[in-house]
Amino acid sequence: MPDDTELDEFDRAGLRHHGDVEARAGMVDFAVNVQGSAPPEWLRERLAGRLGELGRYPAGEDERRARAAVAARHGRAVDEVLLLAGAAEGFAMLPRLGSALAAVIHPSFTEPELALREAGVPVTRVVLEPPYTLDGVAVPEDADLVVVGNPTNPTSVLHAAADIRALRRPGRIVVVDEAFADAVPDEAESIAGESLPDVLVFRSLTKTWALAGLRCGYVLGAPEVLARLNHGRAHWPLGTLQLEAIAAVSEPRAVAESRRKAETIAADRAAMIPRLRELGIEVHEPAAGPFLLIRVPDAELLRKKLADKGIAVRRGDTFPGLDAGFLRVAVRPAAEVDRLVAAIRDVGL
C-alpha cells in the first residue's frame, strides 16, 4: 500500500466535501445525516435558559458537570473524557499524537485523513472491498495510528467490537469514529464503555440531537493520550451553550430518548430499503447506520435531476474506495421517502 502524503487539488477537494454542500435551503434533505431540523423542544428550552449568561466566559463548573455527565453515561472515569466542539475538532487534533505512519480504513469519513495529511503525517489508505467488513483486513504492521468508523460512513457497515479490538498492536493507537453509534439500537458493538489504554473513541452529538450548528462531541480515552490531544488548545474551547447541550443529552432520560430514536431509525431504514430496490437501485447491506449507500447507473446525473426537483442526496465518489456510481442517502421517515421515490420515478435512473 503506497504512502501518498501529497494530495492534488482534486483529492483535497474530495476529502473536504461534506453533504451540506448538496442541501440548499428548502430542499428535502437526504444528503446530511442530521435527524430533524432542530433540537427537541426540551433541549431548546434548556439552552435558551442559558442565554442570559453569555456575557461571561464559560464557567469551569459547566465543563466539570458536562464531563461528569459523559463519564457517567459510559461508565468511564471523568479524566477519560475530553469535550469537543464537534467530533471534527477532535480529528483535527490527531496530528498531535505524533504518528510516524497513520492507516485510515476506507471507505469512511474523510476528515481524519485530511487533518493528518495537511499536518504532514504519512498516511496509507486501507481500502476495503465489498461488503466493506474488516474480515481479512491488511493494516500495515508499522502503522502506529489506525482510524476506523463504526458504524462506518458511508457504507453503514457495523463492525464487530472484537474486530475493532483486533486492530490493536503494541505502540499503536486505534481511533474509532463512533459518530453514529447512538443511532444504532442498544449502541451495539460500541466500545465507548471500555477503558483501553490504546483506543480513542470519538462521539458526535450533532446528528441525533440536531445540533450541527452548535458543534458538540467528545472523545473517550486514556488520560495521558487525551492530554496529548488537548495540548496547545485555546482557552474556553467550548462555549456555555455547547457545555450545557453536552450535559443535557448525556443525562439518563436523554440517553433513553436517543435509544428510542435509534429504534425508529432502524424501522425507517428497514422500510426504506425495499422501496429503493423496487426502483432498480442497488442498496448495500448489511446496513446499521442512519444512512444507506446506494449504486445507480449514472449517479451524478440522478443527483442533479433530484436537485432540480428540490431533493438533496450525497455524492459518493469523494469517499476513497468508491466510484462515481455511488450515492449516500440519509434514512428518513416514510413521508419523505415518498417524495424521494416519486422524484426518482419521475426522472428515471
Protein Blocks (a to p, Z undefined) as FASTA:
>chain_A
ZZdfbccfklmmmmmpcfklmmcghiacfkbccecjbdcfklmmmmmmmmmmmmpccdfk
lmmmmmmmmmmmnopafklcccdehjklmmmmmmmnopabdcddddddfklmmmmmmnop
acdddddddehiaehiacdfklcbdcddddddfklpacdfklmmmmpcehiacdddfklm
mmpghiioiaklpccfkbccdddfklmnopmlnopadddddfklmmmmmgopaehkbcfk
lmmmmmmmmpmklmmmmmmmmmmmmmmmmmmmmmmmmnopacddddfbfbdcdddfblml
mmmmmmmnopacddfklpghiafkbccdddddfklmmmmmmmmmmnoZZ
